[in-house]
């Protein structure tokens, strides 16, 4: 009877919220990524805020300003993750390396210039990155399928796309103090590069430490996302239309690579476990993980409104009643040049002048957030409250 009630409660929450919030993580001795416990993240709304650049200071590694802005905070838990590396499970299939208390809480915000992402990670043993090009410490990773077009192209012409077409943006904490972010674009064709604000690329942001792990706040320019997409899709003239019946969909996967310190406190560069919001699932100690856009397990979407506007000229916002032109044809040949980094648009960043009070969901979902302590206190409060809520939302990753 209790099991039936639990299932019914989960269904009601899904229908009423539209977004699944994480329940308690899998207990020790169970498969975190079993077919019985896995929960796909699904669709997550991006908050449109034309004043985001004025509200968010991305340079201080402190996310009190995100809380003050009352953006929607989503939680990703182990149930949302498929593991492709797990040292404990490789030795004993009845154990898992992924801690019960691990989770990731994240904000997704947009303005005309950038897609903003801020997150907190609960990690009891943070291993700093020593080499940004190799992200050899704890690492966050994000895969993007801009406008969900890569997946469509791959299905339409598998001969043109024999390999998985994804661009992964990877980084990790490099200091115990606030530190600027350097994103590594990890392309499946091996054409990797490092992106930073210092180099004038279309990214900016920083990491910071918390009492329960670490946090990061960063932005990637829509022009950067578009350039990276067209490079992988061989589609230089692709146009993205956003209209009354066409939201801007961003196929996405989130991942985490975990390292642990040695007994003497020195960093161990070996991966202890790696998992991501993959929706593909195979039972067993070593699940078969694919990295294609169709297996991303989550979609970020920016709902259309007449207020939308973009500085990236290839993203077109349709007027009320205006319809989208015929769909852009799939590419027929590979590109000859790699993409160039998008130039960063000017953005004013000022720290908030008032202390935050509480983060409330702007959508149907509502999530409490801490009122003090910035990064350090947000994770602890949110993790306790959301874990008690009994539902699911989470992330994915590639080594």
C-alpha positions as CSV (number, residue, x, y, z in Angstrom):
1,X,0.0,0.0,0.0
2,X,2.8,2.4,0.9
3,X,4.5,1.7,-2.4
4,X,1.3,2.5,-4.3
5,X,0.8,5.7,-2.5
6,X,4.4,6.7,-3.2
7,X,4.0,6.1,-6.9
8,X,0.7,8.1,-6.9
9,X,2.4,11.0,-5.1
10,X,5.2,11.0,-7.7
11,X,2.8,11.1,-10.6
12,X,0.8,14.0,-9.0
13,X,4.0,16.0,-8.5
14,X,5.0,15.4,-12.1
15,X,1.7,16.6,-13.4
16,X,1.5,19.6,-11.2
17,X,5.0,20.9,-11.4
18,X,6.1,19.8,-14.8
19,X,9.6,19.4,-13.3
20,X,10.7,16.5,-11.1
21,X,12.6,17.4,-8.0
22,X,15.1,15.0,-6.5
23,X,14.2,12.6,-3.8
24,X,16.7,11.0,-1.5
25,X,19.7,9.4,-3.2
26,X,20.0,5.6,-3.6
27,X,20.9,3.8,-0.4
28,X,24.3,2.1,-0.1
29,X,24.5,-1.3,-1.6
30,X,22.2,-0.4,-4.5
31,X,22.9,0.5,-8.1
32,X,22.6,4.3,-8.4
33,X,22.0,3.8,-12.2
34,X,19.7,0.8,-12.0
35,X,16.6,0.6,-14.2
36,X,14.5,0.7,-11.1
37,X,15.8,4.0,-9.7
38,X,16.9,6.0,-12.8
39,X,14.8,9.2,-13.4
40,X,15.2,11.2,-16.6
41,X,15.5,14.9,-16.0
42,X,13.2,16.0,-18.8
43,X,12.4,19.6,-19.7
44,X,13.8,22.5,-17.6
45,X,12.7,26.1,-18.4
46,X,15.3,28.8,-18.9
47,X,14.3,32.0,-17.1
48,X,14.4,35.0,-19.5
49,X,15.7,38.1,-17.7
50,X,16.8,41.0,-19.9
51,X,18.5,42.6,-16.9
52,X,20.5,39.5,-15.9
53,X,23.8,41.1,-16.7
54,X,23.0,44.0,-14.3
55,X,21.9,41.6,-11.5
56,X,24.7,39.0,-11.7
57,X,28.4,39.5,-10.8
58,X,30.0,36.4,-12.3
59,X,33.5,37.3,-11.1
60,X,33.3,36.7,-7.3
61,X,32.4,33.0,-7.1
62,X,29.5,33.9,-4.8
63,X,26.0,33.3,-5.8
64,X,24.0,35.4,-3.3
65,X,23.0,37.6,-6.3
66,X,21.3,34.6,-8.0
67,X,19.4,33.9,-4.8
68,X,18.4,37.6,-4.6
69,X,17.2,37.6,-8.2
70,X,14.8,34.8,-7.2
71,X,15.6,32.6,-10.1
72,X,14.2,29.0,-10.2
73,X,16.6,26.5,-8.6
74,X,16.6,22.9,-9.9
75,X,18.1,19.9,-8.3
76,X,19.8,16.9,-9.8
77,X,20.4,13.8,-7.7
78,X,22.0,10.4,-8.3
79,X,18.7,9.0,-9.6
80,X,19.1,11.3,-12.6
81,X,22.6,10.0,-13.4
82,X,24.0,7.1,-15.4
83,X,27.4,6.0,-14.3
84,X,30.0,4.8,-16.8
85,X,33.0,4.8,-14.4
86,X,32.6,3.4,-10.8
87,X,35.6,2.0,-9.0
88,X,33.6,0.4,-6.2
89,X,31.1,-1.2,-8.6
90,X,33.8,-2.6,-10.8
91,X,35.1,-4.5,-7.7
92,X,31.7,-5.3,-6.2
93,X,28.5,-4.9,-8.1
94,X,26.5,-4.4,-4.9
95,X,28.3,-1.2,-4.0
96,X,28.6,2.3,-5.4
97,X,31.2,5.0,-5.2
98,X,28.7,7.8,-5.7
99,X,27.9,9.3,-2.2
100,X,24.3,9.4,-1.0
101,X,24.5,13.1,-0.3
102,X,25.9,14.1,-3.7
103,X,23.7,16.5,-5.7
104,X,23.8,19.4,-8.0
105,X,21.4,22.4,-7.8
106,X,21.4,24.8,-10.7
107,X,19.9,28.0,-12.2
108,X,19.4,28.5,-16.0
109,X,18.9,32.1,-17.1
110,X,19.1,33.9,-20.4
111,X,19.3,37.4,-21.8
112,X,19.9,38.6,-25.4
113,X,23.6,38.0,-25.2
114,X,24.2,35.0,-22.9
115,X,23.0,31.7,-21.5
116,X,23.8,31.9,-17.8
117,X,24.3,28.9,-15.6
118,X,25.0,28.9,-11.9
119,X,25.3,25.7,-9.7
120,X,26.2,24.3,-6.4
121,X,27.7,20.8,-6.0
122,X,27.7,18.9,-2.8
123,X,31.1,17.1,-2.7
124,X,32.7,16.2,0.6
125,X,36.2,15.9,-1.0
126,X,36.9,18.6,-3.6
127,X,40.0,17.9,-5.7
128,X,41.2,21.1,-7.4
129,X,42.0,21.1,-11.2
130,X,45.7,21.5,-11.9
131,X,45.5,21.4,-15.7
132,X,42.4,23.2,-17.2
133,X,43.1,21.5,-20.6
134,X,42.8,18.1,-18.9
135,X,40.4,19.0,-16.1
136,X,42.3,16.5,-13.9
137,X,40.4,17.4,-10.7
138,X,36.7,17.3,-10.0
139,X,35.0,18.4,-13.1
140,X,31.6,19.6,-14.3
141,X,30.7,19.1,-17.9
142,X,27.9,20.1,-20.2
143,X,26.9,18.9,-23.6
144,X,24.8,21.0,-25.8
145,X,22.6,20.3,-28.9
146,X,21.6,23.8,-30.0
147,X,18.0,23.9,-31.3
148,X,18.0,20.1,-31.1
149,X,19.4,20.1,-34.6
150,X,22.4,17.8,-34.3
151,X,20.2,14.9,-33.3
152,X,17.9,15.5,-36.3
153,X,20.8,15.7,-38.7
154,X,22.4,12.6,-37.4
155,X,19.2,10.6,-37.9
156,X,18.7,12.1,-41.3
157,X,22.2,11.3,-42.6
158,X,24.1,8.8,-40.6
159,X,26.8,8.5,-43.3
160,X,27.7,12.2,-42.9
161,X,27.7,11.8,-39.2
162,X,29.4,8.5,-38.5
163,X,30.6,9.6,-35.1
164,X,28.6,11.2,-32.2
165,X,28.4,14.9,-32.8
166,X,28.6,16.7,-29.5
167,X,30.5,19.6,-28.0
168,X,31.3,19.3,-24.3
169,X,32.2,22.3,-22.2
170,X,34.3,21.2,-19.3
171,X,35.9,22.9,-16.3
172,X,36.5,22.4,-12.6
173,X,37.6,24.4,-9.5
174,X,41.2,25.6,-9.7
175,X,41.5,27.4,-6.4
176,X,40.1,27.5,-2.9
177,X,39.5,31.2,-3.6
178,X,37.2,32.7,-6.3
179,X,38.9,31.9,-9.6
180,X,38.0,32.7,-13.2
181,X,36.7,29.9,-15.3
182,X,38.5,28.5,-18.4
183,X,36.2,26.3,-20.4
184,X,37.6,23.4,-22.5
185,X,35.5,22.6,-25.6
186,X,36.0,18.9,-25.9
187,X,34.9,18.1,-29.5
188,X,34.3,14.5,-30.7
189,X,36.6,15.3,-33.7
190,X,39.5,16.1,-31.4
191,X,39.5,19.8,-32.2
192,X,39.6,20.9,-28.6
193,X,40.2,24.5,-27.4
194,X,40.3,26.6,-24.3
195,X,37.8,29.5,-23.9
196,X,38.2,32.3,-21.4
197,X,37.1,35.9,-20.8
198,X,40.8,36.9,-20.7
199,X,41.2,35.7,-24.3
200,X,38.1,37.6,-25.5
201,X,36.1,34.4,-26.1
202,X,32.3,34.3,-25.6
203,X,32.5,32.9,-22.0
204,X,32.9,34.4,-18.6
205,X,32.5,33.3,-15.0
206,X,34.2,32.0,-11.8
207,X,34.2,29.2,-9.3
208,X,34.1,29.3,-5.5
209,X,34.2,27.1,-2.5
210,X,31.3,26.3,-0.2
211,X,30.9,24.5,3.2
212,X,29.6,21.4,1.4
213,X,31.6,21.5,-1.8
214,X,32.0,24.1,-4.6
215,X,29.9,26.4,-6.8
216,X,30.3,28.0,-10.2
217,X,28.6,30.9,-12.1
218,X,29.3,31.3,-15.8
219,X,27.8,32.5,-19.1
220,X,28.3,31.3,-22.6
221,X,27.4,33.7,-25.4
222,X,24.6,32.6,-27.7
223,X,27.0,33.4,-30.5
224,X,29.5,31.0,-29.1
225,X,26.9,28.3,-28.8
226,X,25.8,28.9,-32.3
227,X,29.3,28.9,-33.8
228,X,30.1,25.6,-32.0
229,X,26.9,24.1,-33.2
230,X,27.3,25.0,-36.8
231,X,30.9,23.7,-36.8
232,X,29.7,20.3,-35.6
233,X,26.6,20.2,-37.8
234,X,28.3,21.4,-41.0
235,X,25.5,24.0,-41.2
236,X,27.0,27.5,-41.7
237,X,23.6,29.1,-42.8
238,X,21.4,27.5,-40.2
239,X,18.8,29.9,-38.8
240,X,17.1,29.3,-35.4
241,X,13.5,30.6,-35.2
242,X,11.7,31.3,-32.0
243,X,7.9,31.8,-32.3
244,X,4.6,31.4,-30.5
245,X,4.6,27.6,-31.2
246,X,8.4,27.2,-31.3
247,X,10.4,27.6,-28.1
248,X,14.1,27.7,-28.2
249,X,15.1,24.1,-27.3
250,X,18.6,23.4,-26.1
251,X,19.2,19.6,-25.8
252,X,21.6,19.3,-22.9
253,X,23.4,16.8,-20.7
254,X,25.2,17.5,-17.4
255,X,28.0,15.4,-16.1
256,X,30.3,15.1,-13.1
257,X,33.7,13.5,-12.9
258,X,34.7,12.8,-9.3
259,X,38.2,12.4,-7.9
260,X,39.1,11.7,-4.2
261,X,42.1,12.8,-2.2
262,X,44.8,10.3,-1.0
263,X,45.1,9.5,2.7
264,X,47.8,12.1,3.0
265,X,45.6,14.8,1.6
266,X,47.3,15.0,-1.8
267,X,45.0,14.9,-4.9
268,X,44.4,11.6,-6.6
269,X,44.0,12.2,-10.3
270,X,42.3,8.9,-11.0
271,X,38.5,9.1,-11.6
272,X,36.6,7.5,-8.7
273,X,33.2,7.7,-10.5
274,X,31.8,9.6,-13.5
275,X,28.1,10.0,-14.2
276,X,25.7,12.1,-16.2
277,X,22.1,12.8,-17.1
278,X,22.1,10.2,-19.9
279,X,18.7,8.7,-20.6
280,X,20.1,5.6,-22.2
281,X,20.1,2.8,-19.7
282,X,21.6,-0.7,-19.7
283,X,21.6,-2.9,-16.6
284,X,24.9,-4.2,-15.3
285,X,28.1,-3.2,-13.7
286,X,29.3,-1.3,-16.8
287,X,26.3,0.3,-18.5
288,X,26.6,0.9,-22.3
289,X,26.7,4.7,-22.5
290,X,26.2,6.6,-25.7
291,X,26.9,10.3,-26.1
292,X,24.6,11.3,-28.9
293,X,22.1,14.2,-28.5
294,X,19.1,11.8,-28.4
295,X,20.5,10.4,-25.2
296,X,21.0,13.7,-23.4
297,X,18.3,13.0,-20.9
298,X,17.3,16.7,-20.4
299,X,16.2,19.7,-22.4
300,X,16.6,23.3,-21.5
301,X,14.0,25.4,-23.2
302,X,13.4,29.1,-23.5
303,X,9.7,29.8,-23.9
304,X,8.8,32.3,-26.6
305,X,7.5,35.7,-25.7
306,X,7.2,39.0,-27.6
307,X,10.0,40.4,-25.3
308,X,12.7,38.1,-26.6
309,X,15.6,39.5,-28.6
310,X,19.1,38.2,-29.4
311,X,22.3,39.9,-30.5
312,X,23.2,36.7,-32.4
313,X,21.7,37.5,-35.8
314,X,21.0,33.8,-36.7
315,X,18.5,33.5,-33.9
316,X,15.2,35.0,-35.2
317,X,12.3,35.9,-33.0
318,X,9.0,35.7,-34.9
319,X,6.3,38.3,-34.4
320,X,2.8,37.4,-33.1
321,X,1.0,35.5,-35.8
322,X,4.2,35.1,-37.9
323,X,5.0,31.5,-39.0
324,X,8.4,29.9,-39.4
325,X,9.8,29.5,-42.9
326,X,10.4,26.0,-44.3
327,X,12.9,24.1,-42.2
328,X,16.6,24.6,-43.0
329,X,17.9,21.7,-45.1
330,X,20.4,19.4,-43.6
331,X,24.1,20.0,-44.6
332,X,25.6,17.9,-47.4
333,X,29.4,18.3,-46.8
334,X,31.9,18.7,-44.0
335,X,33.3,22.2,-43.2
336,X,36.9,23.1,-44.0
337,X,37.6,25.4,-41.1
338,X,37.1,25.2,-37.3
339,X,34.9,27.7,-35.7
340,X,36.3,30.9,-34.2
341,X,35.4,32.0,-30.7
342,X,32.5,34.4,-30.5
343,X,33.4,37.9,-29.4
344,X,32.0,38.7,-26.0
345,X,29.4,41.4,-25.9
346,X,29.6,44.0,-23.2
347,X,27.8,43.2,-20.0
348,X,27.6,45.3,-16.9
349,X,28.1,43.3,-13.7
350,X,27.4,44.8,-10.3
351,X,27.2,43.0,-7.0
352,X,23.8,43.3,-5.3
353,X,23.5,45.9,-2.6
354,X,21.0,44.1,-0.5
355,X,21.3,40.7,1.2
356,X,19.2,37.9,-0.4
357,X,16.1,36.7,1.3
358,X,14.7,33.7,-0.5
359,X,14.8,32.1,-4.0
360,X,11.3,31.3,-5.3
361,X,10.4,29.5,-8.5
362,X,9.1,31.7,-11.3
363,X,7.4,28.7,-12.9
364,X,4.8,26.5,-11.3
365,X,7.5,24.8,-9.3
366,X,8.7,26.5,-6.1
367,X,11.9,25.8,-4.3
368,X,13.2,27.3,-1.0
369,X,16.7,28.7,-1.0
370,X,19.0,29.8,1.9
371,X,18.9,33.4,3.1
372,X,22.5,33.8,4.1
373,X,26.0,32.5,3.6
374,X,26.1,32.7,-0.3
375,X,27.4,29.5,-1.9
376,X,28.3,28.0,1.5
377,X,24.8,27.8,2.9
378,X,22.6,27.5,-0.1
379,X,23.5,23.9,-0.8
380,X,22.9,22.6,2.7
381,X,19.5,24.2,3.0
382,X,18.3,23.3,-0.5
383,X,19.5,19.7,-0.3
384,X,17.7,19.0,3.0
385,X,14.4,20.6,1.8
386,X,14.4,19.2,-1.7
387,X,15.5,15.7,-0.6
388,X,12.4,15.5,1.6
389,X,10.2,16.4,-1.4
390,X,10.4,12.9,-2.9
391,X,10.7,13.4,-6.7
392,X,13.6,13.7,-9.2
393,X,15.7,16.0,-11.5
394,X,19.5,15.6,-12.4
395,X,22.7,15.6,-14.7
396,X,25.4,13.7,-17.0
397,X,29.1,13.6,-18.1
398,X,31.9,12.2,-20.3
399,X,35.5,11.5,-19.5
